[in-house]
């Protein structure tokens, strides 16, 4: 039997092959990873903006302009992803930058809206607490006036009964 010896790869060839494969793998992963990180950053900015707007509403405020801007930004992000999937990278980049500017604007304006909501909420609490004693005082005075009127009415009725009794007697 004629046995052929298997060819041994030299250590240099194996190392070169491993390095080449790792470079190719890293290069192919680098472009989507960079785009993915940018998308993750944009998604996290969007989440922060929605959290801050939700905080405004939780404090009792209203921020419809901020909600509209966030909705526009989400619409632009959706259009950007559609453009990117269809291969139009320049339009996708332009849409993403416009969405990023809208989100940044919301992030910049949300703290002042939250502060305003907090002030309005405090004012409502102060107004409510201040009006409770006034309402109690007014209702007490009304009750006292009705009670006095009723007692006068009862005295007048009793007086009429006495007069009638004296006339009949």
C-alpha positions in Angstrom: 0.0 0.0 0.0 1.1 3.3 -1.0 0.4 5.8 1.7 0.8 9.4 1.0 1.7 11.6 3.9 -0.7 14.4 4.5 0.8 17.7 3.8 1.5 19.8 6.8 0.7 23.4 6.8 3.5 25.5 8.0 2.9 27.5 11.0 3.4 30.7 9.0 0.6 29.7 6.6 -1.8 28.9 9.4 -1.1 32.2 11.1 -1.5 34.1 7.9 -4.8 32.4 7.2 -6.1 33.2 10.7 -5.0 36.8 10.4 -6.6 37.2 7.0 -9.9 35.7 8.1 -10.0 37.8 11.2 -9.3 41.0 9.2 -12.0 40.1 6.7 -14.5 39.3 9.5 -13.7 42.5 11.5 -13.9 44.6 8.4 -17.3 43.2 7.4 -18.6 43.7 10.9 -17.2 47.2 11.4 -19.5 49.0 9.0 -22.8 47.7 10.3 -21.5 48.0 13.8 -20.7 51.7 13.4 -24.2 52.3 11.8 -25.7 50.2 14.5 -24.0 52.2 17.2 -25.3 55.4 15.6 -28.8 54.0 15.5 -28.5 52.9 19.1 -27.4 56.4 20.1 -30.3 57.9 18.2 -32.7 55.4 19.7 -31.4 56.2 23.2 -31.8 59.9 22.5 -35.3 59.3 21.4 -36.0 57.3 24.6 -34.5 60.1 26.7 -36.7 62.6 25.0 -39.8 60.6 25.4 -38.9 60.0 29.1 -38.5 63.8 29.7 -41.8 64.5 27.9 -43.5 61.8 30.0 -42.0 63.5 33.1 -43.6 66.8 32.1 -47.0 65.1 31.9 -46.4 63.2 35.2 -45.8 66.6 36.8 -49.2 67.7 35.6 -48.1 69.8 32.7 -48.9 69.8 29.0 -46.4 69.7 26.2 -48.2 69.1 22.9 -45.6 70.9 20.9 -42.9 68.6 22.2 -45.0 65.5 21.5 -45.5 66.8 17.9 -41.8 67.3 17.4 -41.1 63.8 18.7 -43.7 62.3 16.4 -42.1 64.1 13.5 -38.6 62.9 14.5 -39.9 59.3 14.7 -41.5 59.7 11.3 -38.2 60.9 9.9 -36.4 58.0 11.5 -38.8 55.6 10.0 -38.3 57.2 6.5 -34.5 57.1 7.1 -34.6 53.4 7.8 -36.7 52.8 4.7 -34.3 54.8 2.6 -31.3 53.0 4.1 -32.8 49.6 3.4 -33.6 50.7 -0.2 -29.9 51.7 -0.7 -30.3 55.5 -0.6 -27.7 56.2 2.1 -27.4 60.0 1.5 -31.1 60.6 1.9 -31.1 58.3 5.0 -28.3 60.3 6.5 -30.0 63.6 5.8 -33.3 62.3 7.4 -31.4 61.0 10.4 -29.6 64.3 11.0 -32.9 66.2 10.7 -34.5 63.8 13.2 -31.5 64.2 15.5 -31.9 68.0 15.5 -35.6 67.6 16.3 -34.8 65.3 19.2 -32.0 67.6 20.4 -34.5 70.5 20.4 -37.0 68.5 22.4 -34.3 67.5 24.9 -33.3 71.1 25.2 -36.9 72.4 25.8 -38.1 69.6 28.0 -36.5 70.7 31.3 -38.0 74.1 31.1 -41.4 72.6 30.3 -41.0 70.2 33.3 -40.1 73.2 35.5 -43.1 75.1 34.3 -45.3 72.1 35.0 -43.8 71.8 38.5 -44.5 75.4 39.2 -48.1 75.1 37.9 -48.6 72.0 40.1 -47.3 73.8 43.2 -49.6 76.8 42.4 -52.6 74.5 42.1 -51.7 72.8 45.5 -51.3 76.2 47.2 -54.6 77.5 45.7 -56.4 74.3 46.8 -55.0 74.5 50.4 -55.8 78.2 50.6 -59.4 77.8 49.5 -60.3 75.1 51.9 -60.5 77.3 55.0 -62.4 79.9 53.0 -65.0 77.4 51.8 -65.3 76.0 55.4 -65.8 79.6 56.7 -68.4 80.4 54.1 -70.3 77.2 54.6 -70.2 77.8 58.4 -71.6 81.3 58.0 -74.3 80.0 55.7 -75.3 77.3 58.1 -75.4 79.7 61.0 -77.5 82.2 59.0 -80.0 79.4 58.1 -80.0 78.2 61.7 -80.8 81.7 63.0 -83.5 82.2 60.4 -85.1 78.9 61.3 -85.0 79.7 64.9 -86.6 83.2 64.2 -89.3 81.4 62.1 -89.9 78.9 64.9 -90.2 81.8 67.5 -92.6 83.7 65.2 -94.7 80.6 64.8 -94.7 80.0 68.5 -95.7 83.6 69.1 -98.6 83.2 66.7 -99.7 80.1 68.5 -99.7 82.0 71.8 -101.7 84.8 70.4 -104.3 82.4 69.0 -104.5 80.7 72.4 -105.0 84.0 74.2 -107.8 85.0 71.9 -109.6 81.6 72.3 -109.3 81.6 76.1 
